[in-house]
Amino acid sequence: MCMAFTALDALREGYEVYPVVDAIGGTSPEAHRAGLDRVMQAGGQPVSWV
């Protein structure tokens, strides 16, 4: 959730957000996916480190 809350705040302030999906984690795979989905729905564009 640390990434999700920070990303959502940045999106709300007008920044473009690109969460690096393979460099973040959650308390479970489901929590990781839920946080990432929430950021994507708000306009974040997921990327890979590759």
mmCIF file as gemmi writes it, N, C-alpha and C atoms, coordinates in Angstrom:
data_model
loop_
_atom_site.group_PDB
_atom_site.id
_atom_site.type_symbol
_atom_site.label_atom_id
_atom_site.label_alt_id
_atom_site.label_comp_id
_atom_site.label_asym_id
_atom_site.label_entity_id
_atom_site.label_seq_id
_atom_site.pdbx_PDB_ins_code
_atom_site.Cartn_x
_atom_site.Cartn_y
_atom_site.Cartn_z
_atom_site.occupancy
_atom_site.B_iso_or_equiv
_atom_site.pdbx_formal_charge
_atom_site.auth_seq_id
_atom_site.auth_asym_id
_atom_site.pdbx_PDB_model_num
ATOM 1 N N . MET Axp A 1 ? 0.811 -1.192 0 1 0 ? 1 A 1
ATOM 2 C CA . MET Axp A 1 ? 0 0 0 1 0 ? 1 A 1
ATOM 3 C C . MET Axp A 1 ? 0.854 1.255 0 1 0 ? 1 A 1
ATOM 4 N N . CYS Axp A 2 ? 2.099 1.171 0.432 1 0 ? 2 A 1
ATOM 5 C CA . CYS Axp A 2 ? 2.946 2.367 0.408 1 0 ? 2 A 1
ATOM 6 C C . CYS Axp A 2 ? 3.043 2.922 -1.007 1 0 ? 2 A 1
ATOM 7 N N . MET Axp A 3 ? 3.258 2.052 -1.981 1 0 ? 3 A 1
ATOM 8 C CA . MET Axp A 3 ? 3.329 2.508 -3.366 1 0 ? 3 A 1
ATOM 9 C C . MET Axp A 3 ? 1.985 3.06 -3.803 1 0 ? 3 A 1
ATOM 10 N N . ALA Axp A 4 ? 0.906 2.389 -3.469 1 0 ? 4 A 1
ATOM 11 C CA . ALA Axp A 4 ? -0.414 2.795 -3.937 1 0 ? 4 A 1
ATOM 12 C C . ALA Axp A 4 ? -0.786 4.179 -3.405 1 0 ? 4 A 1
ATOM 13 N N . PHE Axp A 5 ? -0.636 4.409 -2.124 1 0 ? 5 A 1
ATOM 14 C CA . PHE Axp A 5 ? -1.015 5.708 -1.559 1 0 ? 5 A 1
ATOM 15 C C . PHE Axp A 5 ? -0.15 6.83 -2.123 1 0 ? 5 A 1
ATOM 16 N N . THR Axp A 6 ? 1.154 6.596 -2.239 1 0 ? 6 A 1
ATOM 17 C CA . THR Axp A 6 ? 2.055 7.6 -2.805 1 0 ? 6 A 1
ATOM 18 C C . THR Axp A 6 ? 1.709 7.868 -4.26 1 0 ? 6 A 1
ATOM 19 N N . ALA Axp A 7 ? 1.461 6.811 -5.021 1 0 ? 7 A 1
ATOM 20 C CA . ALA Axp A 7 ? 1.122 6.966 -6.44 1 0 ? 7 A 1
ATOM 21 C C . ALA Axp A 7 ? -0.204 7.694 -6.609 1 0 ? 7 A 1
ATOM 22 N N . LEU Axp A 8 ? -1.194 7.353 -5.816 1 0 ? 8 A 1
ATOM 23 C CA . LEU Axp A 8 ? -2.491 8.018 -5.921 1 0 ? 8 A 1
ATOM 24 C C . LEU Axp A 8 ? -2.388 9.502 -5.572 1 0 ? 8 A 1
ATOM 25 N N . ASP Axp A 9 ? -1.598 9.835 -4.56 1 0 ? 9 A 1
ATOM 26 C CA . ASP Axp A 9 ? -1.376 11.244 -4.223 1 0 ? 9 A 1
ATOM 27 C C . ASP Axp A 9 ? -0.701 11.981 -5.372 1 0 ? 9 A 1
ATOM 28 N N . ALA Axp A 10 ? 0.306 11.353 -5.985 1 0 ? 10 A 1
ATOM 29 C CA . ALA Axp A 10 ? 1.012 11.981 -7.101 1 0 ? 10 A 1
ATOM 30 C C . ALA Axp A 10 ? 0.074 12.172 -8.293 1 0 ? 10 A 1
ATOM 31 N N . LEU Axp A 11 ? -0.744 11.194 -8.595 1 0 ? 11 A 1
ATOM 32 C CA . LEU Axp A 11 ? -1.706 11.314 -9.687 1 0 ? 11 A 1
ATOM 33 C C . LEU Axp A 11 ? -2.687 12.454 -9.415 1 0 ? 11 A 1
ATOM 34 N N . ARG Axp A 12 ? -3.131 12.558 -8.189 1 0 ? 12 A 1
ATOM 35 C CA . ARG Axp A 12 ? -4.073 13.616 -7.813 1 0 ? 12 A 1
ATOM 36 C C . ARG Axp A 12 ? -3.438 15.002 -7.984 1 0 ? 12 A 1
ATOM 37 N N . GLU Axp A 13 ? -2.115 15.088 -7.796 1 0 ? 13 A 1
ATOM 38 C CA . GLU Axp A 13 ? -1.405 16.354 -7.952 1 0 ? 13 A 1
ATOM 39 C C . GLU Axp A 13 ? -1.038 16.65 -9.405 1 0 ? 13 A 1
ATOM 40 N N . GLY Axp A 14 ? -1.364 15.717 -10.311 1 0 ? 14 A 1
ATOM 41 C CA . GLY Axp A 14 ? -1.124 15.952 -11.725 1 0 ? 14 A 1
ATOM 42 C C . GLY Axp A 14 ? 0.137 15.325 -12.296 1 0 ? 14 A 1
ATOM 43 N N . TYR Axp A 15 ? 0.846 14.528 -11.506 1 0 ? 15 A 1
ATOM 44 C CA . TYR Axp A 15 ? 2.055 13.865 -11.99 1 0 ? 15 A 1
ATOM 45 C C . TYR Axp A 15 ? 1.701 12.616 -12.793 1 0 ? 15 A 1
ATOM 46 N N . GLU Axp A 16 ? 2.577 12.243 -13.708 1 0 ? 16 A 1
ATOM 47 C CA . GLU Axp A 16 ? 2.468 10.951 -14.37 1 0 ? 16 A 1
ATOM 48 C C . GLU Axp A 16 ? 3.12 9.921 -13.463 1 0 ? 16 A 1
ATOM 49 N N . VAL Axp A 17 ? 2.508 8.758 -13.335 1 0 ? 17 A 1
ATOM 50 C CA . VAL Axp A 17 ? 3.002 7.731 -12.417 1 0 ? 17 A 1
ATOM 51 C C . VAL Axp A 17 ? 3.254 6.442 -13.185 1 0 ? 17 A 1
ATOM 52 N N . TYR Axp A 18 ? 4.448 5.882 -12.987 1 0 ? 18 A 1
ATOM 53 C CA . TYR Axp A 18 ? 4.856 4.645 -13.647 1 0 ? 18 A 1
ATOM 54 C C . TYR Axp A 18 ? 5.38 3.66 -12.599 1 0 ? 18 A 1
ATOM 55 N N . PRO Axp A 19 ? 4.509 2.933 -11.912 1 0 ? 19 A 1
ATOM 56 C CA . PRO Axp A 19 ? 4.987 1.984 -10.915 1 0 ? 19 A 1
ATOM 57 C C . PRO Axp A 19 ? 5.742 0.818 -11.579 1 0 ? 19 A 1
ATOM 58 N N . VAL Axp A 20 ? 6.892 0.498 -11.016 1 0 ? 20 A 1
ATOM 59 C CA . VAL Axp A 20 ? 7.706 -0.617 -11.518 1 0 ? 20 A 1
ATOM 60 C C . VAL Axp A 20 ? 7.187 -1.884 -10.841 1 0 ? 20 A 1
ATOM 61 N N . VAL Axp A 21 ? 6.388 -2.642 -11.577 1 0 ? 21 A 1
ATOM 62 C CA . VAL Axp A 21 ? 5.613 -3.726 -10.969 1 0 ? 21 A 1
ATOM 63 C C . VAL Axp A 21 ? 6.454 -4.866 -10.42 1 0 ? 21 A 1
ATOM 64 N N . ASP Axp A 22 ? 7.632 -5.098 -10.967 1 0 ? 22 A 1
ATOM 65 C CA . ASP Axp A 22 ? 8.441 -6.199 -10.446 1 0 ? 22 A 1
ATOM 66 C C . ASP Axp A 22 ? 9.465 -5.723 -9.412 1 0 ? 22 A 1
ATOM 67 N N . ALA Axp A 23 ? 9.333 -4.496 -8.944 1 0 ? 23 A 1
ATOM 68 C CA . ALA Axp A 23 ? 10.227 -3.988 -7.903 1 0 ? 23 A 1
ATOM 69 C C . ALA Axp A 23 ? 9.456 -3.621 -6.636 1 0 ? 23 A 1
ATOM 70 N N . ILE Axp A 24 ? 8.157 -3.932 -6.617 1 0 ? 24 A 1
ATOM 71 C CA . ILE Axp A 24 ? 7.34 -3.664 -5.435 1 0 ? 24 A 1
ATOM 72 C C . ILE Axp A 24 ? 6.648 -4.945 -5.012 1 0 ? 24 A 1
ATOM 73 N N . GLY Axp A 25 ? 6.211 -4.98 -3.796 1 0 ? 25 A 1
ATOM 74 C CA . GLY Axp A 25 ? 5.526 -6.166 -3.309 1 0 ? 25 A 1
ATOM 75 C C . GLY Axp A 25 ? 4.405 -5.787 -2.376 1 0 ? 25 A 1
ATOM 76 N N . GLY Axp A 26 ? 3.731 -6.761 -1.876 1 0 ? 26 A 1
ATOM 77 C CA . GLY Axp A 26 ? 2.651 -6.552 -0.932 1 0 ? 26 A 1
ATOM 78 C C . GLY Axp A 26 ? 2.722 -7.616 0.138 1 0 ? 26 A 1
ATOM 79 N N . THR Axp A 27 ? 1.764 -7.605 1.017 1 0 ? 27 A 1
ATOM 80 C CA . THR Axp A 27 ? 1.734 -8.608 2.074 1 0 ? 27 A 1
ATOM 81 C C . THR Axp A 27 ? 1.339 -9.972 1.533 1 0 ? 27 A 1
ATOM 82 N N . SER Axp A 28 ? 0.768 -9.978 0.323 1 0 ? 28 A 1
ATOM 83 C CA . SER Axp A 28 ? 0.394 -11.217 -0.366 1 0 ? 28 A 1
ATOM 84 C C . SER Axp A 28 ? 0.301 -10.893 -1.853 1 0 ? 28 A 1
ATOM 85 N N . PRO Axp A 29 ? 0.289 -11.909 -2.7 1 0 ? 29 A 1
ATOM 86 C CA . PRO Axp A 29 ? 0.107 -11.632 -4.134 1 0 ? 29 A 1
ATOM 87 C C . PRO Axp A 29 ? -1.21 -10.893 -4.421 1 0 ? 29 A 1
ATOM 88 N N . GLU Axp A 30 ? -2.246 -11.214 -3.668 1 0 ? 30 A 1
ATOM 89 C CA . GLU Axp A 30 ? -3.535 -10.551 -3.863 1 0 ? 30 A 1
ATOM 90 C C . GLU Axp A 30 ? -3.461 -9.081 -3.487 1 0 ? 30 A 1
ATOM 91 N N . ALA Axp A 31 ? -2.784 -8.773 -2.394 1 0 ? 31 A 1
ATOM 92 C CA . ALA Axp A 31 ? -2.637 -7.376 -1.972 1 0 ? 31 A 1
ATOM 93 C C . ALA Axp A 31 ? -1.811 -6.591 -2.979 1 0 ? 31 A 1
ATOM 94 N N . HIS Axp A 32 ? -0.763 -7.22 -3.506 1 0 ? 32 A 1
ATOM 95 C CA . HIS Axp A 32 ? 0.066 -6.578 -4.535 1 0 ? 32 A 1
ATOM 96 C C . HIS Axp A 32 ? -0.787 -6.235 -5.75 1 0 ? 32 A 1
ATOM 97 N N . ARG Axp A 33 ? -1.557 -7.178 -6.205 1 0 ? 33 A 1
ATOM 98 C CA . ARG Axp A 33 ? -2.392 -6.976 -7.399 1 0 ? 33 A 1
ATOM 99 C C . ARG Axp A 33 ? -3.475 -5.928 -7.145 1 0 ? 33 A 1
ATOM 100 N N . ALA Axp A 34 ? -4.085 -5.953 -5.967 1 0 ? 34 A 1
ATOM 101 C CA . ALA Axp A 34 ? -5.143 -4.993 -5.652 1 0 ? 34 A 1
ATOM 102 C C . ALA Axp A 34 ? -4.602 -3.568 -5.629 1 0 ? 34 A 1
ATOM 103 N N . GLY Axp A 35 ? -3.438 -3.368 -5.027 1 0 ? 35 A 1
ATOM 104 C CA . GLY Axp A 35 ? -2.828 -2.04 -5 1 0 ? 35 A 1
ATOM 105 C C . GLY Axp A 35 ? -2.465 -1.564 -6.391 1 0 ? 35 A 1
ATOM 106 N N . LEU Axp A 36 ? -1.906 -2.447 -7.188 1 0 ? 36 A 1
ATOM 107 C CA . LEU Axp A 36 ? -1.528 -2.098 -8.553 1 0 ? 36 A 1
ATOM 108 C C . LEU Axp A 36 ? -2.77 -1.79 -9.391 1 0 ? 36 A 1
ATOM 109 N N . ASP Axp A 37 ? -3.819 -2.589 -9.242 1 0 ? 37 A 1
ATOM 110 C CA . ASP Axp A 37 ? -5.066 -2.339 -9.977 1 0 ? 37 A 1
ATOM 111 C C . ASP Axp A 37 ? -5.645 -0.968 -9.626 1 0 ? 37 A 1
ATOM 112 N N . ARG Axp A 38 ? -5.587 -0.626 -8.355 1 0 ? 38 A 1
ATOM 113 C CA . ARG Axp A 38 ? -6.121 0.668 -7.909 1 0 ? 38 A 1
ATOM 114 C C . ARG Axp A 38 ? -5.367 1.824 -8.562 1 0 ? 38 A 1
ATOM 115 N N . VAL Axp A 39 ? -4.045 1.719 -8.631 1 0 ? 39 A 1
ATOM 116 C CA . VAL Axp A 39 ? -3.231 2.764 -9.256 1 0 ? 39 A 1
ATOM 117 C C . VAL Axp A 39 ? -3.504 2.816 -10.76 1 0 ? 39 A 1
ATOM 118 N N . MET Axp A 40 ? -3.637 1.67 -11.393 1 0 ? 40 A 1
ATOM 119 C CA . MET Axp A 40 ? -3.918 1.634 -12.831 1 0 ? 40 A 1
ATOM 120 C C . MET Axp A 40 ? -5.279 2.267 -13.131 1 0 ? 40 A 1
ATOM 121 N N . GLN Axp A 41 ? -6.281 2 -12.314 1 0 ? 41 A 1
ATOM 122 C CA . GLN Axp A 41 ? -7.609 2.584 -12.52 1 0 ? 41 A 1
ATOM 123 C C . GLN Axp A 41 ? -7.573 4.098 -12.396 1 0 ? 41 A 1
ATOM 124 N N . ALA Axp A 42 ? -6.645 4.615 -11.605 1 0 ? 42 A 1
ATOM 125 C CA . ALA Axp A 42 ? -6.515 6.064 -11.41 1 0 ? 42 A 1
ATOM 126 C C . ALA Axp A 42 ? -5.664 6.706 -12.5 1 0 ? 42 A 1
ATOM 127 N N . GLY Axp A 43 ? -5.033 5.896 -13.366 1 0 ? 43 A 1
ATOM 128 C CA . GLY Axp A 43 ? -4.266 6.46 -14.469 1 0 ? 43 A 1
ATOM 129 C C . GLY Axp A 43 ? -2.792 6.13 -14.476 1 0 ? 43 A 1
ATOM 130 N N . GLY Axp A 44 ? -2.318 5.375 -13.505 1 0 ? 44 A 1
ATOM 131 C CA . GLY Axp A 44 ? -0.909 4.969 -13.494 1 0 ? 44 A 1
ATOM 132 C C . GLY Axp A 44 ? -0.611 3.989 -14.618 1 0 ? 44 A 1
ATOM 133 N N . GLN Axp A 45 ? 0.596 4.058 -15.149 1 0 ? 45 A 1
ATOM 134 C CA . GLN Axp A 45 ? 1.013 3.186 -16.25 1 0 ? 45 A 1
ATOM 135 C C . GLN Axp A 45 ? 2.103 2.236 -15.744 1 0 ? 45 A 1
ATOM 136 N N . PRO Axp A 46 ? 1.765 0.969 -15.477 1 0 ? 46 A 1
ATOM 137 C CA . PRO Axp A 46 ? 2.766 0.043 -14.952 1 0 ? 46 A 1
ATOM 138 C C . PRO Axp A 46 ? 3.871 -0.228 -15.961 1 0 ? 46 A 1
ATOM 139 N N . VAL Axp A 47 ? 5.088 -0.38 -15.439 1 0 ? 47 A 1
ATOM 140 C CA . VAL Axp A 47 ? 6.25 -0.715 -16.265 1 0 ? 47 A 1
ATOM 141 C C . VAL Axp A 47 ? 7.04 -1.811 -15.57 1 0 ? 47 A 1
ATOM 142 N N . SER Axp A 48 ? 7.968 -2.415 -16.314 1 0 ? 48 A 1
ATOM 143 C CA . SER Axp A 48 ? 8.875 -3.414 -15.777 1 0 ? 48 A 1
ATOM 144 C C . SER Axp A 48 ? 10.27 -2.787 -15.703 1 0 ? 48 A 1
ATOM 145 N N . TRP Axp A 49 ? 11.115 -3.326 -14.895 1 0 ? 49 A 1
ATOM 146 C CA . TRP Axp A 49 ? 12.482 -2.784 -14.823 1 0 ? 49 A 1
ATOM 147 C C . TRP Axp A 49 ? 13.277 -3.107 -16.068 1 0 ? 49 A 1
ATOM 148 N N . VAL Axp A 50 ? 12.836 -4.069 -16.846 1 0 ? 50 A 1
ATOM 149 C CA . VAL Axp A 50 ? 13.565 -4.485 -18.043 1 0 ? 50 A 1
ATOM 150 C C . VAL Axp A 50 ? 13.525 -3.422 -19.108 1 0 ? 50 A 1
